[in-house]
């Protein structure tokens, strides 16, 4: 086992988020040039954007459960290899269909990273820091999106600019693979496969020595429960976690977050900005995004998860209603256009500070150890499925309904999300993964002895 610092473990454990963010965010600017060079219609544009999302559906449902069999670390490294192949293929794509194919390959890696990174971080982080450390994933995602915006602007003047934009992801993919060689495996997975001494050594790198044995004992108790399957995932014990995982995953997307991230330059050009100005404005949003997400990382373990979700949904709803009204008047008034741009930025800020990180943190912590890979994988699949449907239909709906009606509709869904969080989500802040699992057992009236039998 390689001896590395805690900072190294947390940084490289979260680094897959940069690739996740870059590969989903880069298309927002690249599509402006791809559609012209490849003569794409609105439906084809939707597929170029959504090809990665279709792949993510596959990656999440396959790589998540494989993490239970082969380990979190190996699946993070496998995702890095797939990232590299997909990014290189996109950069060299000969036409629409080959571009879609490699966007799909990229998506497999994105889906895998979206399940493995939150799961790995939640399992190596101490209970009192798990929210902040797990939300490093979202900070990395937003950093990746920001880097995508910068490269979009930097290479916008080149004929092969979009190829450079999408192909540049090969660099962080290679870095992630090399870093993965030195990452330790999750101590909870090591206990699950009987490598107790190795798990003790990993915990020794991550905890104070007087905390190691107590945590190891708790992990060993839960690891005695036999590996679960789909029936266990839908059992009475896991059902509340499944409701949270799937519900948060779907609502995070149908509130419109990624339509803004993917199509913001298109929205800016629609309200009167030139292409260059739209890409510059996008960079400004990217910087703001990273700052807001960094704030979220700091406060994640100081504010209840439910509170953050409810406040975030309220802020997003208000911003979307404002954006819809401003868009209605933006063609005749630059003041309204600027209000729309500000509302869009505020909307992204509320998302980045709340629903962006909190959803991934919670799906990584609510599921019992014996079905965690399955639970996180299925939740991720629903997230990417909702993402794909929303993103694929956005250009067509935008043309049919107009931005004002569409964004008001997303705002209504934000209000529905508040109801869901209030009624269907239980609090996890400050609890160890074993305490959360114990709460699910108690809620279902099941004893640890019964589960072990």
C-alpha positions, 0 to 999 in steps of 0.5 A, spaced: 500 500 500 502 506 497 503 511 503 500 518 501 497 524 504 490 525 506 490 531 501 492 527 496 487 521 497 481 527 497 484 530 491 485 524 486 479 521 489 475 527 487 479 528 480 474 524 476 469 530 477 473 535 473 473 530 467 465 529 469 464 537 468 469 538 462 466 533 458 459 535 459 460 542 459 465 543 453 459 541 449 456 548 451 461 552 447 463 547 442 456 546 439 456 553 436 461 551 431 460 543 430 453 545 428 455 550 423 461 545 420 457 539 420 450 542 418 446 539 424 439 541 425 436 542 432 434 534 433 442 532 431 444 538 436 440 535 441 443 528 440 451 531 440 449 534 447 445 528 449 450 522 446 454 523 453 448 522 457 446 516 453 453 513 455 452 515 462 446 511 463 450 505 461 456 507 465 452 508 472 448 502 472 454 498 470 460 501 473 456 502 480 455 495 481 462 493 479 465 497 484 462 492 489 465 487 486 472 489 484 473 495 488 472 503 488 479 505 486 479 500 480 473 502 477 475 510 478 481 508 474 477 504 469 473 510 468 479 514 466 481 510 461 475 510 458 475 518 458 481 518 454 479 513 449 472 517 448 476 524 448 481 522 443 475 519 439 471 526 439 477 530 437 478 526 431 471 524 429 470 524 422 462 526 422 456 526 426 455 519 427 462 518 429 462 524 434 455 521 437 459 514 438 465 517 442 460 522 445 457 515 448 464 512 450 465 518 454 458 518 457 460 511 460 466 514 463 462 520 466 456 515 468 462 511 472 465 517 475 458 520 477 457 513 481 464 512 483 467 518 486 461 520 491 461 513 493 469 513 494 469 520 498 463 518 502 467 511 504 474 515 506 471 521 509 470 522 517 463 523 519 464 530 521 467 532 514 463 527 509 459 532 507 465 537 505 469 532 502 464 528 498 462 535 495 469 536 493 466 532 487 461 538 485 467 543 486 471 539 481 465 538 476 464 546 476 472 547 476 471 542 470 466 546 467 469 552 468 476 550 464 471 547 458 468 555 458 475 557 458 478 553 452 471 554 448 473 561 448 480 560 447 479 556 441 473 559 438 477 562 433 480 556 430 477 552 424 479 546 428 477 549 435 471 545 437 476 538 436 481 541 440 475 543 445 473 536 446 480 533 445 483 536 451 480 532 456 485 527 454 490 530 459 486 530 465 484 523 464 491 521 464 493 525 470 487 521 473 489 514 471 496 516 474 494 518 480 489 512 481 495 508 481 497 511 488 490 511 491 488 506 497 482 502 496 476 504 500 477 501 507 469 499 507 470 495 501 477 492 504 473 490 510 468 487 505 473 482 502 476 480 508 482 485 508 482 487 515 489 489 516 489 493 509 483 497 511 486 498 518 492 501 514 488 506 510 484 508 516 490 509 519 492 514 514 485 518 514 484 518 521 487 519 528 490 513 531 485 513 537 479 513 532 481 507 528 479 501 532 472 504 533 471 505 526 473 499 524 469 495 529 463 498 526 465 497 519 466 490 520 459 489 524 456 492 517 460 488 513 458 481 516 451 482 512 452 478 506 452 482 499 445 484 497 442 484 490 436 487 487 431 484 491 435 487 497 435 494 494 427 494 493 426 491 500 423 495 506 430 497 509 433 500 503 426 503 500 427 510 504 434 510 501 432 508 494 426 514 494 431 519 496 436 517 491 432 516 485 427 522 487 433 527 488 437 524 482 430 526 478 429 533 481 436 535 480 435 534 473 428 536 471 429 543 475 433 545 468 440 545 471 444 542 465 440 546 460 443 552 462 450 549 463 449 546 456 446 551 452 447 558 456 451 561 450 445 559 446 441 563 451 445 569 451 446 569 443 438 569 443 437 575 448 442 579 443 449 578 445 454 576 440 458 569 440 464 572 443 461 576 448 456 570 450 462 565 451 466 571 455 459 571 459 460 564 460 467 564 463 464 569 468 459 564 470 464 559 470 468 563 475 462 565 479 460 557 479 467 555 482 466 560 488 459 558 490 461 551 490 467 552 494 463 556 499 458 550 499 464 545 501 465 549 507 458 550 509 456 543 507 457 540 514 455 546 518 448 546 515 443 541 514 442 537 508 434 538 507 435 546 509 440 547 503 436 543 498 429 547 500 433 554 500 436 552 494 430 550 490 426 556 493 432 560 490 432 557 483 424 557 483 425 565 484 430 566 479 427 562 473 420 565 474 424 572 474 428 569 468 422 567 464 419 574 465 425 578 463 426 573 457 419 575 454 421 583 454 429 582 452 428 583 445 425 590 446 429 592 452 437 591 453 435 592 461 430 586 461 436 582 457 441 584 463 436 582 468 435 575 464 443 574 464 443 576 472 437 571 473 440 566 470 447 567 474 443 567 480 439 560 478 446 557 477 449 559 483 443 557 487 444 550 484 451 550 485 451 551 492 445 546 494 442 541 489 449 540 485 453 538 491 448 535 496 444 530 491 451 527 490 453 527 497 446 524 499 446 518 494 453 516 496 451 516 504 444 513 504 445 506 502 447 500 506 454 498 505 452 491 502 448 494 496 451 501 496 454 500 489 447 498 486 443 503 490 448 509 487 448 506 480 441 506 480 440 513 482 446 515 478 442 512 472 436 515 473 439 522 474 443 521 467 436 518 464 432 525 466 438 529 464 438 526 457 431 527 456 431 534 459 437 536 454 435 532 448 428 535 448 430 542 450 432 545 443 425 542 440 421 545 446 425 552 446 423 552 439 416 550 440 414 554 447 420 559 447 425 561 453 420 564 457 415 559 458 420 553 458 423 556 464 417 558 468 415 551 467 422 549 470 421 553 476 414 550 477 418 543 478 423 547 483 416 548 487 415 541 487 422 539 489 421 543 495 415 538 497 419 532 495 424 534 500 420 536 506 416 529 505 421 524 503 428 526 505 431 524 512 437 528 515 444 525 514 449 530 516 453 528 522 452 521 522 457 516 520 455 511 514 454 505 519 449 510 523 445 511 517 444 504 516 442 503 523 437 508 522 434 504 516 434 498 520 430 501 526 425 504 521 424 498 518 424 494 525 430 490 523 435 488 528 442 487 526 442 479 528 436 478 523 440 481 517 446 477 519 442 471 518 
